[in-house]
Amino acid sequence: MDNRAEVREFLTTRRARVTPEQAGLPAGTNRRVEGLRRSEVATLAGVSVEYYTRLERGRISGASPEVLASLAKALRLDDAERAHLFDLAHAASPVARPRRRRNPKSWTPHPSLQWTLDAITAGPAFVRNGRMDILAANTLARAFYKDTFDTPGRSPNIARFTFLDERALEFYPDWEMFAEVTVAILRTEAGRDPHNKELHDLIGELSTRSDEFRRLWGAHNVRHHGTGFKTFHHPVVGEMTLAYEGLEMEAEPGLTITIYTAEPGSPSAERMSLLASWAAGEYGETAASSQGREESRR
């Protein structure tokens, strides 16, 4: 896949975001561009204007790690943006190998992975890929994302739910923030895995069906999504503020285990307990039947 347009748009939007004052340069009075000029970025990065112009036009293949690091510093990129720039350069290399991908419709977790998820009983725990398909989940995660799982004929997908399901507007009290995070995760994955047809199909679907997705996608923002707090409004138990941790799976590169938990003794913890009780009644029989089928195959 030719990623020159991705490189061009990413560098252009990052350059427009940096003011001369932030870069320690005189602002002047006759500026016809937003942010820095190409010549200013080139000076800050220690390369020629001609070479930087070539990079910004998308011809990033062959750029050395030293040049990329200097460019990241000149554009004041954060850690996620810096990694994204290196991913774009790697993808442009003629010797770059496509990542190994799993079809979310056919991939099944190893029994030990499902046992691990099921052993987490105080909060939702699930495995997702870079396009935000939920590939495996414990009972609480199924209950927590009940509306996301309610997509007959499709694998549960957090991005599709966020932008194409009206129930997301209630589930996410700060919908705009969740939407921005979702797009940034997809943009980051697209930089890491530009040959992923399933990912590009999803992006195309969301771009066609959602004006908000199309607007946010055009910002070219990326981010690392590892830890923090989020507030949700669950349709059964109400509002919960939860801490989350995202853990990269060493045995399955590209997959992440996400675990949500509530502060002990908090109202959110009480509501999580209510959700667990509701889930036991809603999914308990199904879970027991599934476990019985698994044991019968041994």
N, C-alpha and C positions, 0 to 999 in steps of 0.2 A: 504494500500500500504506500502511495506517495503521501508523505505527511508534511510537505512543504507549506501547505496552507495553515496547518496547525501551528507550525513553528512561527510562521509570519505573524499570525494573529496573536499568539502568546507574547512574542517579543514586543509587538506594537502596543498591546494593551499594558504591558508592564512598563514600557518606556513612558507612556502617557501618564502613568500614575505617579511618577517621581518628579517633584518640583526642583527647579535649580537650587532653591534654598536648601532643600534636603540633601542635595548632592554637594553643597558647599560651593556653588557657582553663582556668579552674579545673574540676577534675573533679567536685567535689561528692560527696555521699553518696546522693542520691536520684535515680538515673538509671535510667529504665525502657527506654531504647533502647540498642542497641549502636552505639558510635561517637558521632557528633555529632547533636544535635537539629536539626530543620529551622530553628528560630529562630537557632541558632548559625551554620549555614551561611549563612543570609540576612544576618546581621550581617557575617560575614567577607567576603561577596561584595558588600556594599553595596546590597542590594535589600531590599524589604519581605518580611515573612514570607509574606504573601498571594501575592506574585509568585513567590517561590521554590516555594511549595506548588503553584502552577499549573504551573511547569516540571517539578517532580518527578512530577506526575500525567501528564506526557507532552505537555503543550501547549507545545512548545518553538518552534513556528513563529513567526517574527517576532522572536525574541530577537536582539539586536544583537551584533556581534562583541565589543564592549566588555563586555557582560554575560556572554557565554560565556567570555571570557578571565578575568574576575573569578571566575566560578564554578569554572573549572579551577584557579585559584590557591587558592581556598578549600578545594577538595576534594583538593588536593595531587596533581593528575593529572600523570603523566609525559607525554612528548611523544606517545607513541602514543595514550594515553587522551584527551589534549587534542584531537588530530586526530580521534579517533572521535566526541567530543562535537560538534565542528563538522560532521562528516559527518552525524550524526543530525539536527542542526538544518537542514542543507541539504536532506536527504531529506524533512523535514517541510514544506518550503516548497511552496506550491501551484504555483510556477513552476519547480520543480526538473526538469531534463531527465533522463530515464533514460539511463544510460551505454550506449554502443555495445558490444554483446556479440558474441562469436564462438561458434558451435556447435562444441564440441571434436570432434564426429564429422565435420564437413564442412570445418573450417578446415585449410588446409595452409600450411606456411611458404613464404615466397618462396625461390626457389633460393639467393639470396645469403645468406639467414639460415642455411640448412642448410650452405652452404659454410663460413660462419663457425664454426658449431658443429663441423663436421668438421675444421676447421683446429686445434682445440684437442685435442691428442693426449696430454697428460700427465695428464689427469683428466677425470672426468665433467662434461659441460656440457649443460644442457637448458633448455627454455622451459616455464614453467608459467603458468597463469592464477590468479585469486584463489580459485577453488574447488579448486585443487591438481591439476587435470588436467595431465599431461605432454603437451604439444602437439608438441614437436620435441626431438630428442636426438641427440648424437653416439654413436658405437659404444660408447665406454666407459660412457656413462650407461645405455645399454640393458643392458650387462653388469652394471653396478653395481645397477640396479633390476630385475634379471631377474625376480624374483618379482612385482614390481608390474606388469610388462608381461605376466605370465602370467595374464591375466584375459580369457579368450575372450568375444567379444561385447561387451566394454566398453572404453572408453578407459582407459589407465592412470591411476589416480588415487591420489595419495599418502595422502589422508585415508581413503579407503575401505580401502586396504591396511593402514593403521595400526590401524584399529579392528575390521576384519572379517576379517582374515587372521591365523591363528595364527602364521604364519611371521614376522610383524612382531615378536613377542616375543623372537625370537632375533636378528633383524636389528638391532634397537635395544636394546643392553644396558641403557640407562637408558630403558626404554619410557615411564615416567610423564612424564619430561621431554619426550620427543618428542610424546607425546599432548597435553600442555598447550600446546606450541608450535603444533601442528596446529590445535587448537581456537581458539587466539588468532588465528591467521591467518584462519580462516574467519569468526570473529566480526568481525574488522576489515573483511573484505570485505563482510560483510552490512551493516555500517554505511555503507560507501561505495556499495554497489549494492543497495539494498533491494528493487528490482523484478526481480531476477535469478531467474527461475523455476527454472532449472537448479540454482542454488546452494541455493535453498530445498528443492528436491526431494532434494538430497544430504543436507542437514541433517536433513530429515525421515526419510530412510532410516537415517542413523546414529543418530538419537535413538531410533528404534523398535527397532533391532537391537543397540545397545550401551549397557549401563548406565553404563559408564565415560564414554562420550561425553556422555550425558545429564547426568551429574554435573558434568563439566568445563564443559559449555555453560552451565549455570546460574550459573557464577561470573562470567560477563560480562567475562572478562579479554581484553585486546587487546594487541598488541605490533607493533613494527616488527622486521622480520626481514631484516637486511642483511648482517651479517658475524659471524664467530665460528668456533668449533671444535665438531666433533661426533665421537663415536665410534660406529662401526658394526661389526657382526660379519657379514661377507659369507659366504654359504654355500659359496663356492668357495675363497677365499683367507684367510678368517679376519678378525681384528680389525684395523681401521684407524682412526686418529684423523686427521681431515681438516679443513683450513681451508675455509671457504666464503665466497663473495661473491655477493650478490644485486644484479643491475643492472636497474633499470627501463628498459624499452624505449621510447625517445622516439617512435619511429615507430609503435609499437603500444601505446597507453596501456592499462594494466591487465595487461600481460604482463611477466614477469620472466625474465631469464636468470640461472641459478644455475650457478656453477662450483665444483667441489670440487678441492682439490689437497693433496698430502701434503708435509710438510717434507722438503726435499732431504736425501738420505742417511739418512733415518730408516727403521725397520722398516716403517712404513706406506707409504713410497715404494717399498720393495722389493715389498711386496704389491700395490701399484697396478701395478707393472710386470708382475707375475705375472697380474693381472687383464687387462691389456692383451694379453698373449700368449694367454690363454684366449679373450678376446673375438675376437681375430683369427681363431682357428680356428672359433669358434662362429658369428660373424656376418660373417666376411670375404667369403664367397661371396655371401651375401645382399646385403651392401653393394655389392659389385662389380656384381651383377646390377641393382640399383636404379640405380647410376650409369650403367650401359649403357643402361637404358631412358630415363633422363633425357636422355642425349646423343642418342639416336635421335629424340627429339621435336624437337630443335633444327633 
